[in-house]
Each structure stands twice: as C-alpha cells, then as structure tokens.
Amino acid sequence: MTDAPDPEQTPAPASLDTVERAAGDPDREQPWADLGLKADEYDRIRSILGRRPTSSELAMYSVMWSEHCSYKSSKVHLRQFSEIPQETRAGRMLAGIGENAGVIDIGQGYAVTFKVESHNHPSYVEPHQGAATGIGGIVRDILAMGARPVAVMDPLRFGPLDAEDTSRVLPGIVEGVGHYGNCLGLPNIGGEAVFDPTYLGNPLVNALCVGVLRHEDLHLAKASGAGNQVILYGARTGGDGIGGVSVLASETFDADGPAKRPSVQVGDPFMEKLLIECTLELFAAGVVAGIQDLGGAGLSCATSELASAGDGGMRVDLDKVLLRDSTLAPEEILMSESQERMMAVVEPDDVAGFLAICEKWDVEAVVIGEVTETGRLEIDWHGARVVDVPPRTVAHDGPVYERPYARPDWQDGLQADAAEALPRPGSDEELKETLLRLVASPNLADKSWITDQYDRYVRGNTVLAQPSDSGMVRVDESSNLGVAVSTDCNGRYAKLDPYAGAQLALAEAYRNVATGGATPLAVSDCLNFGSPEDPAVMWQFAEACRGLKDACLALGVPVTGGNVSLYNQTGETAILPTPVVAVLGVIDDVTRRTPSGFRAADEAVVLLGETREELSGSEWAHVVHGHLGGRPPAVDLAGEQALAGLLGDLVGVVTSAHDLSDGGLAQTLAESSFRHGMGVEVRLEEVHADPFVALFAESTGRVLVTVPEEGMNELLARATAAGVPAARIGRTGGDQIVVDGRFAVGVAEARDAWSATLPAVLG
C-alpha cells in the first residue's frame, strides 16, 4: 500500500466549488455546453439535485451522459436484444448485457467471456496510443469479470490504401495494437482490415478480447455491504485522457479533425500485465467483493456504476487518489481516463490481505472510500464535499433520446442501381485478369504486413489464427476443449440494406466459426455509425439492430453485450454503416478442428451451398467499377444453421473448409491454394451456368471443402440429410489454379500479386 495524502493536513481551498456553495449561489454560470451537455440536459441535472451542480458533479454528469458512455441515442433500439432468450442452443449465459462483458458456459466447469468495443476517434487523433489503449481497455473489461484474458482480435477500417492519411494512421494503429498486445503476452488470433473512402479521416479501431474462467470465479461490478472498503489500485491518475474517449467519441469530426481534442490516453502495457496478474491473485485469494475497471469516464464511471449496481451508497475521499500530477483539480481527477486502473470493493477484514498482494506485484493501492447505506454517492476533497448525487442518475438514468429516423430518399435509387447490369468480362483471358486484379485489391490482398506485427502464438494455446476463417484457442490442455471467434461486417452490404447487412455480418461470422468445426454460441457486437442527429443514419442504425435481433432469434444465439460508436463521420460524410459482429463458438477437441487450406493432392473439392447471380455490393463491383448499388446477397438463416450443423458433423471427414464471402469462389480457391502451395482444377458448370457468376458472385451460405475420395459418399449423404446442396466441382493437385479449361494461373504468380499490395504502399 502507498501512503495517501492526509486530507486533514491539506485543507480545501476557499475557492473550491462545494455542495454547500452550489446551494448558495444558484445563478453561477457553468460551462455545461463546453462539456458536451445540451441545455435541457443541464436543466435536468439541476432538477435531479434541486440546485445547480458543483463543478465536480458537472464533470461527472457530462462524461457519464456523453453518447459514448450513456448510449442515449441508441438505448431505445438496443433494448430489443433483451427479447433474445439467454439460454443458447449449446450453452447458457452466466452474465450478459449490462456487465463489463458477457459470460458463456462452455462445459466442463469452464466459462468464456468476450466483448468487442471501439476506440475510433482517439485512434485518428493519436493512432498508436489510441489503438493501444483500446486493447488495454477491452482487456480490463474481461479481467473485471474474473477471467484470465487469453486472446485479442482487431477489426479495423481505413480510408483508401493509397490515401495520404491512411499512411499516417494505419502504421500507427497497427503498431499500437501489436505493441500493447505483444507486451501483455496475448495472441492476436484474427480480425479484419478493410479499406473504403468513407473511412478516410475516421478510421475504425474495434478491439475484442476473450477470457477464460471457472464458473465459481465469476465476479460482477457492484458495491454492496455497508462498511466495505473501496480500493483504487494500479497506475496513478494523471492528466492524460481528461474527457478522453467519453467526449471525443461523442461528436462529429470536421474536415480538419475533431472540434475538441481532449488528451488521448497513454498506455503502459507492462503496468497492465502486473495489474492482470495481481488481480487474478486477488480473485484466487477471495478478497474481492466487487470490481470495476476504469476506462471511459474513469473514476466518474467506476464510482457511480459500482454504487448504482450495489446497495446504492458510497463515500469517497478523492484527495486520497494517487496522482502523477499534483496540480489536478477534483473535476480533472474525476474525468481523467488514465489507463491501467481498477477499483475493488473489499470487506474490512480482507483489506490487509488485498494490499499485501498488491505490494507483492508492485502495484500501488490505496483505500479511497467505503460502501454506505445512504443511497448517495458522496465525494469529498480535503474534507469538503464536492459531490452528493444519487448514483443511478449518473450511471444509468441519463437521457434517453428517441431520435427521429427515416428511410432516406436516396435509398430507392441506390437499390435500383444494381451491379448485375454492369459490364462483365467477356473472354477467358478477361476472367483470368479479373481474378488476378481482385486477389491483389486492398480488401482481398494478403494482410500479413499487419498480422506479422502481432504475436499470434504466444502462450502456446493458439490453434487457428489469421489467415484462417476464425481464430481458435485451447481452453483446457487436458481435454483440449477450445473456443473459436470470428468478427465480420461488409459495410457496403449494410449501406444497400442495413437490416440485411447486419444479418449478413452475423451470418458470415457464424459460418466462419463453424468452418473450423466449432458450434456457434453467442454474439458480441460493435455498432459503428455516423451522426445520430441525421435521421438517415438513425434509420440505418435502427434497421441494423432490428436485423441483428431477428437473426439472433432465428439462429438461437444471444447478444451478450457490445458497444455503440456514433458520430463516425467527417463533415457531412458518414462512414458506411458498419455493424461489426463477433461470434464465439465452442469445440470439444481442438485437435480435431478443420483447417482452411488445400493440403494434399488428389482430393475432391466440393462446394456446399447454392450460387446465385448476386453481385451488388460485391468486391468485383467495388474494385472494377467503383460501384455501389443494388441489393446485397439474400440472407438464408435456416440455410446457415443447417450448413453450420453439417460442418460440425463433417469434422474428421473433410480435410479443409473455407467459407465463400468477399470475392466469391475465385477468392476462396486462391486463398485455399496459397495456404500450402497446392493447386486445384475446377469445373464451373456445377456452380452456375455463367462462368463469371460462378467465380465472382457473393452468395452467402457457401463453404468450399475438400475430402479424400473414400470420404466422398459419406460427405454427400450427410449433406443430403442436412438439406445442404453439395456439388463436386474439382480436384486438388499441381501448381496451378485451373478453371474449367478456360484459363490457368500459377499459384505462385497469383500469390505474388496477392502478397505485394500492402508492402508496395506501406513499405
């Protein structure tokens, strides 16, 4: 334990804005607008308190009622996720929406917790630290549930690859993700890197973490038990991140960047590593009654949420908080989003043991308050009261906006402009050139320039990682129980039809988990959209939420939690609606997972699923024609469910499985060949009558598998029983990709084109 300042020795300054003073000078002008509050919100705060707020109370309400922390524009739409049964078809939820992260029972006494969140605007302002602290924050969310973090993922979105600002933000973001995760010793097992002009000036940095715990180790964020002590431990509180993500993520960027640029948080992964090990030992010692990480809104969030979720009362001596900067005012301490901090509620008899464990790990800890029965959050500064509020009004009962939304006038015209009418390759040579052009396009090209900066195999339990369809980690080394995770979203599909776009994101992630042999269990989401003050954007958001809810009901997978990121636009240009969906699945034995590349010659190549003439929103339309219009591929959730069940039944029968998505069959053939340098020869008439459609359509619910000749009959029988179309389309072997006798391209030639794109631009 580190000695805290003695408030009796340092009296409060006479100018301090105390509760008593706030009651006596109701007309004092306050900078509520500068802190992001609206006039009616400020009036509501005054009504709640029966007086004007103190400057410290104003700071707390401003950050906790920000868009980022309060979800005030999205709550009305997110509530429908509660309609989804919490019992999954293969497990049960132990904790869900409202906690730091969702927790799912996976059997054998184990549970996993996972969540995906955004750190978009900070990563534009300061790419390295913005991305690094995004990883740090999501890891602490997982830790706070009582779990050991075991893996991370990073779905990323950027402007055009060759844009000047992409060259500024992309390397820094990748470096930040890699530096922080590598220092923590956490494998990065997957993610995405997508390029589109709408993300120019507003990159998306979404971060996911997976943690593992035993059922009995589950911890929740609540402060119960009058007299229990409140302990702040970890890094000291500094001036970095004051206002931070809570304000920065709650406004629109203009052409020159954000209108306000609060200091972006600064991360220290080595401190976080100590904090992880210290916290896990505290859990094992049984000295934690409640816990909360300090992320967005810092102490304002931790104190109000813990008190609100517990018995409703807490008293804090703010001047006991250990500082890196002694000049910080109480308002700044409450708003600081300094990283690597946790808050625990500890029974009095356990305080000494708690502090001893912190000292062992060289983690500073100090008792700053206690749980009370007052129903109030009371915060003192050098003996003077600066906060006296009902904690629920800060943490949970903030504004709820039913913002107007309407289908935009341009939507009909957009959907009418179908890509199916665009000029297509006419000759076999043009088909070959199209394949080579697409595999080298930024969205489909090799992403190892990015992923090679991440340690994908540290800890020794990574089973699958990029470029596999999903990431997979072993949970138990004796039984080989494991989990698989995939994150997906095609923003072009969501622009064409946000309802279907969200379902397509879920369907792809669900399918990717199943291709490895895992059973999909649960969903976390990160809903990235433009300004909620634009009715068209709010319509997109509402439709995406409705689509995701309906798809989860159909597939039997609950939403365990997630994140909403709004105001993602530069000036009047909103990003593509980007509802990133993460799906987690369980696999009983990771040694029996299904890999994703062609491994051996003379195996049958079988396409599962049906190919239709669906080209709108496709990578072909985007790359070749710069076109976005029409309707996205049709969603068949029953077909996806049948396909996933079949893929589980085919574990041990098929030797590889790779889903078809962006780029269609052509991209899947190429990626499957690149993995081990194994060629393939295919016939397209079994796929579709039009060779171009067969190669480049992006119909969903399709997976390419390989099977030895002796397993072919069993595969076809199981596919028939599952009601999944299955067509034998070729055979592996050689060193070329041979298409229907129409053209052939060397695997090495195509791989060179695929591999060269990012290094050619990024160095």
LINQUI-V295128 format. One line per field, one symbol per residue. ss: DSSP state (2 for helix, 1 for strand, 0 for the rest). Layout:
ss->???
//
This chain:
ss->0000000000000000002222220000000000000022222222222000002222222222002222000022222222200010000111100000011111100111111111022222202222222222222222200001111111111100000222222222222222222222001111111110222000011111111111222000000000001111110010000002222200001100110000000000222222222222222220000111100002222222222220001111122200100000022222200000111111022222222222220000111111110000111110011111102222200000000000000222222200222000000222222222222000000002222000000000011100000011110000000111111100222222022222222222222222200011111111110000002222222222222222222220011111111000110011000111111111100222000000000001111100000000002222222000000000002222222222222010010111100002222222222222000111000000002222220000001111102222222222222200011111110001111000111122222222222222220
//
